[in-house]
Amino acid sequence: MPQEENTGDYYYRAYAPGIAMARCQSVHTVNLTNVNRAKLDLMRFADLLVLNNICDPDILPVIEARKKSGKITVYELADDLADMPACNPRGEFYRESKNLLLVKRLANYCDALQFSSRELQRKYGYLNAISVVFPNHILEVAPQREDDFPEKMVVGWGGSFGHMEDVEQIAEPLMDWILSRNDVRFHLMSAAPIRELFARLPSERIKWFPPGSLKDYYKFVETLHVGLAPLRDTPFNRSRSDVKFLEYAAHGVVPVLQATGPYLDSVEDRKTGFLYSATREMISILDALAAEPGLRVRTARAAWSHVQKERDQLRRGGDRVEFYRRLVSTSLTGSARQFFEECCGLGGAEVCGRNVFLRSTRFESLLLNGLMILSDKPRAREMFREAIEMIPENYMPYLFGAGVSDDPIGYLQKAVAKNPLSISSRLMLAWEYGRKNNAEMAVKCFRAAADIFPGYEYPYTEWAHFLKAIGLTSQALPLLKIALGVIPDVLKSASPLPGVA
């Protein structure tokens, strides 16, 4: 799945830690997404590489090469990808067994595994002998608010469409409560479908903010006095971070949070926030906060003080650096430092001390936008063509554009030429040859994909499925046995082999 740098997940798990770690002595950090033109160079030169929720088979040979050269690779699992709700747009991708198994394989193959919550470590710590939890922190805590005793209290919530079911459970009771009072307004930052849940509220009682950047979201939070965080008790939600608490507290907003996984460890109930189990308890808490402005101010100040002292990212950057340095057993080379200096001069580079953030340029935007509109082949085709013209030596436009190209085999051949270790390119090329009834070339490509990283089962299963499709079932069975044999024992019970009963 392509990463997007304008999301809160990217900010809290990549950008902010990068800024904080770069404040530590002799540490240089580079942040980029997995479609950035410089990603393969970064993966080659970085002394330590952190992969956040990456699901890409082309990374396996990269990790292997890094191991041989003594470089450390850490996998970060920041979400419970196995239990994503149906409303989450990424859920369909991870519900495919091949993708979930690849995530677990990558986590297992890396030198260490890090998590964003204790629940994730409890559930998936078995994937790697070395694991650690790094909770989210706030990079910038807003100035403390002055005592705020407004005529009308503003209650609000903001979030992604993935929270649709969480918000749905409180919408009707919350509207009833708002309509029963004249001293409350409701602010909402969400996608239109969540806005429709509050259609009964007249315009003078609700203010809607369309989805935007994290900076836009922070501005929205600053309009609130009380922030809500409904969170159903599901496996995915129990594994979330407590970022809603952090965001509310850091902006002087009273957190009113459902008593579920991430908030149980971080909130001191009725001191730094309020926890509720049932919606009726939430309404009771809102009644008390509306009736007692002093309670609201005291709670907001206590939450703000807690986050400033305990959850400031700049103060905790050394935690990660200390952990990473314990993993490094060889002397670091100067190649990574030289690459950092080169990154500072690349297009899109934002340099902050010893951190450089490689923002998306036109090239990366073309790749992302093309992937988002694959169903519109003519438009997507033009985007990938433009990306190729911009950086013809990069393999990604050929790989991503093959499916919408008039010449998919030609595109994939070029992808392989640009990146000979691309497992994805060779597998796609094999199937394209199969569609052209060129079984000899298809088998050659399947074999080449398997040879790149013999410990990866998927090329063998795809090869076997192709042979079965052309009537060579007897030749497929040995390949399936090889596939089963290369899956680490720790993964077998958790993730059955795709396509094998």
C-alpha positions in Angstrom: 0.0 0.0 0.0 1.4 3.4 -0.9 2.1 5.7 2.0 0.8 9.3 2.1 3.0 11.9 3.9 0.1 14.2 4.8 -1.5 11.7 7.2 -1.3 11.7 11.0 0.1 8.2 10.9 3.1 9.3 8.8 3.6 12.4 10.9 3.6 10.6 14.3 5.4 7.5 13.3 8.0 8.8 10.8 8.4 12.6 10.6 8.2 13.5 14.3 10.5 10.7 15.5 13.0 11.7 12.7 13.1 15.3 13.9 13.6 14.2 17.5 16.3 11.6 16.8 18.2 14.1 14.7 18.6 16.2 17.9 20.7 13.4 19.4 24.5 13.6 19.0 25.9 12.3 15.7 22.5 11.2 14.4 21.3 12.1 10.9 17.8 11.1 9.8 16.0 11.0 6.5 12.2 10.6 6.1 10.4 9.5 2.9 7.5 7.4 1.7 7.7 4.1 -0.1 7.1 5.6 -3.5 9.9 8.2 -3.2 12.4 8.1 -6.1 15.3 7.9 -3.6 13.9 4.9 -1.6 16.2 2.2 -3.0 19.3 4.4 -2.5 18.2 5.2 1.1 17.7 1.5 1.8 21.2 0.7 0.5 23.1 3.4 2.4 21.2 3.9 5.7 23.0 2.4 8.7 19.6 1.8 10.2 16.4 1.5 8.3 12.9 1.5 9.7 10.0 0.1 7.6 6.6 1.3 8.7 3.7 -1.1 7.8 5.5 -1.9 4.5 4.0 -4.7 2.4 6.3 -5.1 -0.6 8.2 -8.2 -1.7 10.8 -6.2 -3.4 12.1 -5.2 0.1 13.1 -8.8 1.0 16.3 -8.9 -1.1 17.1 -5.4 0.2 16.9 -6.6 3.8 19.1 -9.6 2.8 21.8 -7.4 1.3 21.7 -5.1 4.4 22.2 -8.1 6.7 25.2 -9.2 4.7 26.8 -5.7 5.0 26.0 -5.5 8.8 23.3 -2.8 8.4 20.2 -3.0 10.7 16.6 -3.1 9.5 13.7 -2.6 11.9 10.1 -3.3 11.0 7.4 -1.2 12.6 3.9 -2.6 13.0 1.7 0.4 13.8 -1.7 -1.1 13.2 -3.5 -4.4 13.7 -3.5 -5.1 10.0 -5.1 -8.5 10.5 -8.3 -7.0 12.1 -8.9 -3.8 10.2 -12.7 -2.8 10.1 -14.6 -3.1 6.9 -15.0 0.7 6.7 -11.2 1.1 6.6 -10.2 1.7 3.0 -7.0 -0.3 3.5 -8.8 -3.3 5.0 -9.5 -5.1 1.7 -5.7 -5.1 0.8 -4.7 -6.7 4.1 -7.6 -9.2 4.1 -5.8 -10.9 1.2 -3.8 -13.7 2.9 -0.7 -13.2 0.7 -0.4 -9.6 1.8 -0.9 -10.3 5.5 1.6 -13.2 5.4 4.1 -10.9 3.6 3.8 -8.3 6.4 4.5 -11.0 9.0 7.4 -12.4 7.0 9.0 -8.9 6.7 8.5 -8.4 10.5 10.1 -11.7 11.2 13.0 -11.3 8.8 14.1 -7.8 10.0 16.6 -7.5 12.9 14.0 -6.1 15.3 10.3 -5.2 15.5 8.8 -2.1 17.0 5.2 -1.3 17.8 3.1 1.8 18.5 1.1 0.2 21.4 1.5 -2.5 24.1 -1.5 -4.4 22.7 0.2 -4.8 19.3 3.3 -6.1 21.0 1.2 -8.5 23.1 -0.5 -9.8 19.9 2.4 -9.8 17.4 5.6 -9.9 19.5 6.0 -13.6 18.6 7.0 -12.5 15.1 10.5 -11.4 16.2 12.8 -12.2 19.1 13.6 -8.5 19.6 10.7 -6.1 20.0 10.0 -2.8 21.6 7.1 -0.3 22.0 7.5 3.3 21.1 4.2 5.2 21.9 3.3 8.3 19.9 4.4 11.6 21.2 3.6 15.2 20.4 6.3 17.2 18.5 4.9 20.6 19.4 2.7 21.3 22.5 0.5 24.4 22.0 0.8 27.2 24.5 -1.4 26.7 27.6 -4.8 28.2 27.1 -6.1 31.1 29.3 -9.0 30.3 31.5 -11.9 29.7 29.1 -15.4 30.3 30.4 -17.4 30.8 27.1 -21.1 31.4 26.9 -21.3 28.2 24.8 -19.2 25.1 25.2 -17.9 23.6 22.0 -17.8 19.8 21.9 -16.2 18.1 18.9 -14.7 15.2 17.1 -12.5 14.8 14.0 -11.1 11.8 12.3 -11.0 9.6 9.2 -13.7 7.5 7.6 -12.2 4.4 9.3 -13.9 5.6 12.5 -17.4 5.5 10.9 -18.7 2.7 13.1 -17.2 4.3 16.2 -19.0 7.6 15.6 -22.2 5.9 14.5 -22.7 4.5 18.0 -22.8 7.9 19.7 -24.4 10.0 17.0 -28.1 9.8 17.9 -27.7 10.2 21.7 -25.2 13.0 21.2 -27.6 14.9 18.9 -30.4 14.5 21.4 -28.2 15.9 24.1 -27.1 18.9 22.0 -30.7 19.7 21.0 -31.8 19.6 24.7 -29.4 22.4 25.6 -28.8 26.0 24.4 -25.3 26.3 25.7 -23.5 23.8 23.5 -22.3 23.7 19.9 -20.9 20.7 18.0 -17.8 20.9 15.7 -17.1 18.1 13.4 -14.1 17.4 11.0 -14.9 14.4 8.9 -15.7 12.9 5.5 -19.2 13.6 4.2 -20.7 10.2 5.2 -19.9 10.9 8.8 -21.3 14.4 8.5 -24.6 12.8 7.4 -24.8 11.0 10.8 -25.5 14.4 12.3 -28.1 15.6 9.8 -30.7 16.3 12.5 -28.6 19.1 13.9 -29.6 22.6 12.6 -26.8 24.6 11.0 -26.6 27.0 14.0 -25.8 24.0 16.3 -23.1 22.3 14.2 -20.0 23.5 12.3 -18.5 21.1 9.8 -14.9 21.2 8.8 -14.0 19.2 5.7 -11.0 16.7 5.9 -7.6 18.3 5.5 -4.0 18.1 6.5 -2.8 17.5 10.1 -2.1 21.2 10.4 -5.8 21.8 9.4 -6.8 19.3 12.0 -4.8 21.0 14.7 -6.6 24.3 13.9 -9.9 22.4 14.2 -8.9 21.0 17.6 -8.1 24.6 18.8 -11.8 25.5 18.3 -12.9 22.9 20.9 -13.4 22.9 24.6 -14.2 19.2 24.9 -13.0 16.5 22.5 -14.7 13.2 22.1 -13.0 9.8 21.3 -15.6 7.1 20.7 -13.9 3.8 20.2 -15.7 0.4 20.1 -14.1 -2.5 21.9 -12.7 -4.3 18.9 -9.3 -6.0 18.3 -8.2 -3.3 15.9 -9.3 -0.5 18.2 -7.6 -2.1 21.2 -4.3 -1.9 19.3 -4.6 1.7 18.4 -2.4 4.4 19.8 -3.7 7.0 22.3 -3.1 9.9 19.8 -6.6 11.4 20.3 -5.8 11.9 23.9 -2.4 13.5 23.0 -3.9 15.8 20.5 -6.7 17.0 22.7 -4.5 17.4 25.8 -1.7 19.2 23.9 -4.2 21.9 22.7 -5.9 22.5 26.1 -9.0 20.5 25.2 -10.7 18.2 27.8 -10.5 14.6 26.5 -13.7 12.5 26.9 -12.6 9.0 25.8 -14.2 5.6 25.6 -12.6 3.3 28.1 -10.9 1.1 25.5 -7.4 -0.2 24.9 -5.2 2.8 24.1 -6.7 5.1 26.7 -6.7 2.8 29.7 -3.0 3.2 30.3 -2.6 6.9 29.4 -5.5 8.7 31.0 -5.9 9.3 34.7 -9.7 9.3 34.9 -11.3 12.5 36.1 -7.9 14.2 36.4 -6.3 14.3 32.9 -9.5 13.3 31.1 -12.7 11.3 31.4 -13.2 7.7 30.6 -16.7 6.3 29.8 -17.9 2.8 29.0 -21.4 3.4 27.7 -22.7 6.3 25.7 -25.0 7.3 28.6 -21.9 7.8 30.8 -20.5 10.1 28.1 -23.6 12.2 28.1 -23.4 12.4 31.9 -19.8 13.6 31.7 -20.7 16.2 29.1 -23.5 17.5 31.4 -21.1 17.9 34.2 -18.5 19.7 32.0 -21.2 22.1 30.7 -22.5 22.8 34.2 -19.0 23.4 35.7 -16.6 25.5 33.6 -14.1 25.3 36.4 -14.0 21.5 36.2 -13.4 21.8 32.4 -10.5 24.2 32.9 -8.8 22.1 35.7 -9.0 18.9 33.6 -7.7 20.6 30.5 -4.8 22.1 32.4 -3.9 18.8 34.0 -4.0 17.0 30.7 -1.9 19.7 29.0 0.7 19.6 31.8 0.9 15.8 31.6 1.6 15.8 27.9 4.1 18.6 28.1 6.1 16.7 30.8 5.7 13.1 29.7 4.9 12.9 26.0 7.0 15.6 24.4 8.7 14.0 21.3 11.8 16.2 21.4 12.5 15.0 25.0 12.1 11.3 24.1 14.0 11.0 20.8 16.9 9.5 22.7 14.7 6.5 23.6 14.7 5.2 20.0 18.4 6.1 19.4 19.4 4.2 22.5 17.5 1.1 21.4 18.8 1.3 17.8 22.4 1.8 18.9 22.2 -1.4 20.9 21.3 -3.3 17.7 24.3 -2.0 15.8 27.3 -4.3 16.3 29.6 -3.1 13.5 31.4 0.1 12.9 29.3 2.6 10.9 30.6 3.7 7.6 30.7 7.2 6.0 28.5 6.2 3.1 25.3 7.0 5.0 26.6 10.5 6.0 27.5 11.2 2.4 24.1 10.0 1.2 22.4 12.3 3.8 24.3 15.3 2.3 23.2 14.3 -1.1 19.5 14.0 0.1 19.7 17.6 1.3 20.1 18.7 -2.3 17.3 16.7 -3.8 14.0 18.1 -5.0 11.5 18.3 -2.2 14.1 18.2 0.5 13.1 20.0 3.7 16.2 20.3 5.9 15.9 20.8 9.7 19.2 20.5 11.3 20.4 16.9 10.9 16.9 15.8 9.6 15.9 15.9 6.0 12.3 15.2 4.9 12.1 14.3 1.3 8.6 15.5 0.4 6.8 14.3 -2.7 7.6 16.1 -5.9 5.7 16.0 -9.1 7.2 12.5 -9.8 5.8 10.9 -6.6 2.5 12.6 -7.0 2.1 11.2 -10.4 2.8 7.7 -9.1 0.3 8.1 -6.2 -2.4 9.7 -8.3 -1.9 7.1 -11.1 -2.4 4.3 -8.6 -5.6 5.9 -7.3 -7.2 6.0 -10.7 -6.2 2.7 -12.3 -9.8 2.2 -13.4 -9.4 5.2 -15.6 -6.7 3.7 -17.9 -6.2 6.7 -20.2 -5.6 9.2 -17.4 -3.5 6.8 -15.3 -1.4 5.8 -18.4 -0.6 9.5 -19.0 0.5 10.0 -15.4 2.9 7.1 -15.5 4.2 8.2 -18.9 5.0 11.6 -17.5 6.7 10.0 -14.5 8.9 7.9 -16.9 9.9 11.1 -18.8 10.9 12.8 -15.6 13.0 9.9 -14.2 13.5 7.3 -16.8 15.9 5.3 -14.7 13.4 4.6 -12.0 11.6 1.2 -12.1 8.4 2.2 -10.3 6.5 4.0 -13.1 7.1 0.9 -15.4 5.9 -1.5 -12.6 2.8 0.5 -11.6 2.0 1.5 -15.2 2.2 -2.0 -16.7 -1.5 -2.7 -15.9 -2.7 0.3 -17.9 -0.1 0.2 -20.6 -0.8 -0.9 -24.2 2.5 -2.8 -23.9 2.6 -4.4 -20.4 5.3 -6.9 -21.3 7.5 -4.0 -22.6 6.9 -2.0 -19.4 7.7 -4.9 -17.1 10.8 -5.8 -19.1 12.0 -2.3 -18.5 11.1 -2.5 -14.8 13.2 -5.6 -14.5 16.1 -3.9 -16.3 15.9 -0.9 -14.0 15.6 -3.1 -10.9 16.8 -6.7 -11.4 15.9 -7.6 -7.8 12.2 -6.6 -8.2 10.2 -9.8 -7.4 6.9 -8.0 -8.2 8.1 -7.1 -11.7 9.1 -10.6 -12.6 5.9 -12.2 -11.2 3.7 -9.7 -13.2 5.8 -10.4 -16.3 5.4 -14.1 -15.9 1.6 -13.8 -15.9 1.7 -11.5 -18.9 3.6 -14.1 -20.8 1.1 -16.6 -19.7 -1.7 -14.5 -21.1 0.2 -14.5 -24.4 0.4 -18.3 -24.3 4.1 -18.2 -24.0 4.5 -20.8 -21.2 8.3 -21.1 -21.7 8.9 -17.5 -20.9 6.3 -17.5 -18.1 8.1 -20.3 -16.3 11.4 -18.6 -16.9 10.1 -15.5 -15.1 8.6 -17.4 -12.2 11.9 -19.2 -11.7 13.8 -15.9 -11.8 11.4 -14.4 -9.2 11.9 -17.4 -6.9 15.7 -17.3 -7.3 15.9 -13.6 -6.2 14.8 -14.6 -2.7 14.4 -18.4 -2.4 13.0 -18.1 1.1 9.8 -16.4 -0.1 6.9 -18.7 -0.8 4.8 -16.6 -3.0 6.7 -17.0 -6.3 6.5 -20.8 -5.9 2.7 -20.7 -5.3 2.2 -18.4 -8.3 4.3 -20.7 -10.4 2.3 -23.7 -9.2 -1.0 -22.0 -9.9 0.2 -21.2 -13.4 1.2 -24.8 -14.1 -2.2 -26.0 -12.8 -4.0 -23.5 -15.0 -2.2 -25.0 -18.1 -2.9 -28.6 -17.0 0.5 -29.5 -15.5 -0.8 -30.3 -12.0 1.8 -33.0 -11.4 4.6 -30.4 -11.8 2.8 -27.9 -9.6 2.7 -30.1 -6.5 6.5 -30.1 -5.8 6.4 -26.3 -6.0 3.7 -26.1 -3.4 5.8 -28.3 -1.1 8.8 -26.0 -1.6 6.5 -23.0 -0.7 5.3 -24.7 2.5 8.9 -25.6 3.4 10.3 -22.1 3.2 7.7 -20.5 5.5 9.2 -20.0 8.9 7.5 -22.2 11.5 6.5 -19.2 13.6 4.3 -18.0 10.7 2.7 -21.2 9.6 -0.1 -21.5 12.2 -0.9 -17.8 12.1 -1.0 -17.4 8.3 -2.0 -20.4 6.2 -0.4 -20.5 2.7 -2.6 -18.8 0.2 -4.4 -21.2 -2.1 -3.3 -24.3 -0.2 -5.9 -26.3 1.8 
